[in-house]
Each structure stands twice: as structure tokens, then as C-alpha cells.
Amino acid sequence: MTSGFEDFGDAFFRASVNGLTPYQPGKPVEDVQRELGLARVIKLASNEGPFGPFPAALDALDRGARELNRYPDGGVYRLHEALAARHGVAFDEISVGAGADGCIDMLSQAILDPGDRIVCGWPSFPSYVIYARKQGAEATLVPLADHRYDLSALLDAIDERTKLVYICHPNNPTGTMNTADELDAYFEHVPDHVLTVVDQAYFEYIDRPDYPDAVERYFKTGRRVAVLRTFSKIYGLAGLRVGYAVAPRAVCAAMAKVRRPFDVTTPAQIAAIASIGDDQEIARRRAVNAEGLARLESVLAEHGLDPVPSVGNFLYVETGADANDLFGRLLQEGIIVRPLAGFGSPTAIRISVGTPEELDVFAAALGRVLARA
Ligand SMILES: Cc1ncc(COP(=O)(O)O)c(C=O)c1O
């Protein structure tokens, strides 16, 4: 018996959806472990960060579990309030989403009509492009220069149909950033009909004087900018899906119109609120990441690989061949990394910084894999 829906041809679905490729999720760690008969599998594939939620978030989640028969606060009121206070912006200049990814989706839905354009660097974070195409909009992909966003080329690519420009900062997957001076120059020249989205998903990991806080430096000085942040990375809440935009009132108001009422769950809201303000734990994790990043870099260099210097919690490495090959061989050893075809780099992989102990296991596995090559 078939449902009858098999008779529907492509014409039944939106043309812009027919052209999309569904997101390919990695296999669950437990399945990989069972299928390959491995005692242990280490996931260094999704840049989440190796640490769990902050202690205060775990306590809040325990307390909140008994209330899960209730729908979440659809207005995400208390988290909005906490984030507005944290950043020193108005309540209605915050828009919380189901991850920063949810915010990219809301921005796309609120802003892009068929025929509109976005501009972003490439290789970069695929959601900018996928969510634009879902709307029937077009993406102008501007090649990176030396693995970094080329901001003058980005400016050159803007035309009268361009509504959104994304600056992935640092860029996922290359881990590179632009300096405050470079961004200042970009904002001096970007035309007024464009909203620039500065995606700072990895903000808390970065400790460099030339890396700007885009909320302070651009949003608060009146630039046409939406700044994205997330609780998925250093805060250890990727599984809950909560991130936010700091953006002009009109942009947040439009995002609110396309938001699904309860898409930020109660656990996500209470864990995020409890996490805000533990700057000591953020500093500790930042320092541990910096050590891990340096170690991962040297492990790769010792094996003849040449990662792109990164300011985030991950490294981008050219493998010189189809990256699925090294990916597959590491998988056999119980290490999951990210092959980057979907990001526009079919010969590169991305490796997230794990715990020091995970890095030891990775180093040994990489040695075995490359010795067999
Ligand atoms: C640059 C960038 N933006 C946004 C996201 C999405 O983060 P979230 O988990 O908050 O949806 C990611 C996640 O990997 C990312 O790398």
C-alpha cells in the first residue's frame, strides 16, 4: 500500500524547495560504535565544545523538569530581559531563536523574497545559503582570500537586489577572522539598503585585541547590523537549541512575526538564563580551548598536515584529496571529524578541539591512519 503521495511530482512542491538537498546528519555516536565494534567513539565533528552545561544550568534544568507539562513562555520574556541587560541594549533589540541557526532562518523568512539576494563568503556556514534558497532568493558566494572573508570583494558583490550580507566571524569552517580595522572599513562603505549579519557564534572563545565585539562596536554605534550569538558553543547547550540576535527593533519585530510560537523550549530558556554571567567559567573554558587548539595544531603539523591558523575551537585542514577518504579512515578508528563538501571544500576536513584526553586519542589514531596510507 502506498499513501498516494508518490504520485505527486515535483510540481506539487515549491520550486525553491525541489532544488535543496536535505541536511545530512551524522550517524549517532552509539550507532557508529556498535556498527564498527568500537569500544569508544569520539566526536570532533560539530564544534560544540567538549564540556557539558554550566553547573548553574544543570541545577536549573533539574528544577525545571517537573514543569515540562506546560508550554514554554512563547515570548521568551525572562531570557530576552537577561540578554538585554547583559548587552546593555533594549528588550526589543533582542531576538531569541532555536539556536543562532533559528535566527538565520527567521531573518531569511522575514527579509527575503524570491529574486532577492544574499552575499556571503565561501566556503562558509551553509545555513546562510540554504535558508536564502528556501525563500527562492539567490546567494552570491564570494571566494575567501587566504581562507579569510574578503570584505572588499563582499562589498563589490552587493547589488541593488542584495538585502543581507553575512560575515561569519570567525568563519566556519576556516576559523579565520577579520580585524576591527577591516570591519570598520566595511561598515564605512556598505550601502544603506543592506542589513549586515555578523555571525559571532564563537565569540566567547576569542581573546584578541583586534577581534571586535560587534554589538559594542557596530550595533551600538548605529550601524545596520544584526549580531548573532549562541549558547551552543562555549556554554555547552548545543542539544537544547538556543541562540539570539542583537538587531535593530524593526528587524527583531519582523523576526517575531515569523517565529514559531514555542520553538525555544522551556529547558533551553531556563538553562540559558542560568548560564548568563558566569564569566569565570567562560574564561576557564576559553583558556582550556586555547591550549587544546595549540596542541591540535601541533599534532596535525607533526603528521605533515598544515591546518589554517584558527581563532575558534576548530581547525580546517586541506587533505589534498577527497576528504571523505581521511574522514572514513578516522571513522574506522572511532574518530568522527567533519568532511567539508557541504561547506564548499570537498578536499578539506574540520576538526573540533576536544578535551586533552580526547586529543591524545585523536593523535594516536591519526598516526595509525597516516602510517597505513
Ligand atoms: C558560524 C555559525 N553560525 C551559527 C551556528 C549555529 O549555531 P546554533 O547551534 O546556535 O544554531 C554555527 C554552528 O555550528 C556556526 O558555526
PDBQT file of the ligand as one rigid body, heavy atoms in Angstrom, charges set to zero:
ROOT
HETATM    1  C1  LIG A 401      29.139  30.229  12.258  1.00  0.00    +0.000 C 
HETATM    2  C2  LIG A 401      27.989  29.535  12.881  1.00  0.00    +0.000 A 
HETATM    3  N1  LIG A 401      26.824  30.170  12.975  1.00  0.00    +0.000 NA
HETATM    4  C3  LIG A 401      25.761  29.593  13.529  1.00  0.00    +0.000 A 
HETATM    5  C4  LIG A 401      25.834  28.311  14.022  1.00  0.00    +0.000 A 
HETATM    6  C5  LIG A 401      24.600  27.712  14.570  1.00  0.00    +0.000 C 
HETATM    7  O1  LIG A 401      24.658  27.601  15.928  1.00  0.00    +0.000 OA
HETATM    8  P1  LIG A 401      23.401  27.159  16.758  1.00  0.00    +0.000 P 
HETATM    9  O2  LIG A 401      23.758  25.856  17.383  1.00  0.00    +0.000 OA
HETATM   10  O3  LIG A 401      23.229  28.248  17.767  1.00  0.00    +0.000 OA
HETATM   11  O4  LIG A 401      22.240  27.053  15.855  1.00  0.00    +0.000 OA
HETATM   12  C6  LIG A 401      27.021  27.596  13.946  1.00  0.00    +0.000 A 
HETATM   13  C7  LIG A 401      27.102  26.213  14.423  1.00  0.00    +0.000 C 
HETATM   14  O5  LIG A 401      27.960  25.451  14.133  1.00  0.00    +0.000 OA
HETATM   15  C8  LIG A 401      28.129  28.228  13.353  1.00  0.00    +0.000 A 
HETATM   16  O6  LIG A 401      29.292  27.598  13.217  1.00  0.00    +0.000 OA
ENDROOT
TORSDOF 0
